[in-house]
Amino acid sequence: MHKKSTLALTVIGISVILVLVLYTFPTLLIIFLLVLTYAKNHFSPIKKELLIFTLIVFSSAIVEIILVNMTHAWSYANGQFFGIPYWPPIFWGLLGTSLITFYEGISKN
């Protein structure tokens, strides 16, 4: 497996563990997710990563707001912004850019 794909899987694993451990401490979770996002970008950048990350953050926030408020598919106990916590869009942005890095890693020969 290529170095990029290994790094991407590691980042995804760490981010999932962070969410499982720190979801009750949203401020701390946001800080750790942003630090992990920065570290991922530093060690394995992709083209236009900030733009992609920002688009994923905003689009995932919109989708979460719609699903939580309009369809009532699920709810959060500590909804902070239109019924959702602040951290899920950041998590989705990190996950999205990490999956792009993973794809780049496995597609290189």
C-alpha positions in Angstrom: 0.0 0.0 0.0 1.3 3.4 -0.9 2.3 5.9 1.8 -0.6 8.3 1.0 -3.2 5.6 1.4 -1.7 4.4 4.7 -1.7 8.0 6.1 -5.3 8.5 5.0 -6.5 5.4 6.7 -4.6 6.4 9.8 -6.2 9.9 9.8 -9.6 8.3 9.3 -9.0 5.9 12.2 -7.8 8.6 14.5 -10.7 10.9 13.7 -13.2 8.2 14.4 -11.6 7.4 17.7 -11.6 11.2 18.6 -15.3 11.4 17.9 -16.0 8.3 20.0 -14.0 9.6 22.9 -14.6 13.4 22.8 -18.2 13.8 21.4 -19.3 15.1 24.9 -16.6 17.8 24.8 -17.3 19.5 21.4 -14.8 22.3 21.8 -12.0 20.0 22.5 -13.1 17.7 19.7 -13.2 20.6 17.2 -9.7 21.6 18.2 -8.3 18.1 17.8 -10.1 17.6 14.4 -8.7 20.9 13.1 -5.2 20.0 14.3 -5.6 16.6 12.6 -6.8 18.3 9.4 -3.8 20.5 9.4 -1.4 17.6 10.0 -3.0 15.6 7.2 -2.7 18.5 4.9 0.9 19.1 5.9 2.1 15.5 5.4 0.0 14.6 2.4 -1.6 17.6 0.7 -4.0 17.4 -2.2 -4.7 20.0 -4.9 -7.1 22.7 -3.7 -7.5 21.0 -0.3 -8.8 24.1 1.5 -11.5 24.6 -1.1 -12.5 21.0 -1.1 -12.6 20.9 2.7 -14.6 24.1 2.9 -17.2 22.8 0.3 -17.6 19.6 2.2 -18.0 21.4 5.5 -20.7 23.7 4.2 -22.5 21.1 2.1 -22.5 18.5 4.9 -23.8 21.1 7.4 -26.7 21.9 5.1 -27.5 18.2 4.6 -27.3 17.5 8.4 -29.6 20.5 9.1 -32.1 19.3 6.5 -32.0 15.7 7.8 -32.3 16.7 11.5 -34.8 19.4 11.2 -37.0 18.6 8.2 -37.0 14.8 8.0 -36.3 14.2 11.7 -34.1 11.2 10.6 -32.2 11.6 13.9 -31.5 14.2 16.5 -28.5 15.3 18.6 -28.8 15.8 22.3 -26.5 18.8 22.2 -27.5 20.6 19.0 -25.7 23.9 18.8 -26.4 25.2 15.3 -29.9 24.6 13.9 -30.1 21.3 15.8 -26.6 20.0 15.0 -23.3 20.2 16.9 -20.5 22.2 15.4 -18.1 19.3 15.0 -19.9 16.9 12.4 -19.2 19.1 9.4 -15.5 19.4 10.3 -15.4 15.6 10.7 -17.0 15.2 7.3 -14.6 17.6 5.7 -11.6 15.8 7.2 -13.1 12.4 6.1 -13.7 13.7 2.6 -10.2 15.0 2.0 -8.7 11.9 3.6 -10.7 9.7 1.2 -9.4 11.7 -1.7 -5.9 11.2 -0.4 -6.6 7.5 0.0 -7.8 7.3 -3.6 -4.7 9.1 -4.8 -2.6 6.6 -2.9 -4.2 3.5 -4.3 -4.4 4.8 -7.8 -0.6 5.5 -8.0 1.5 2.6 -9.3 
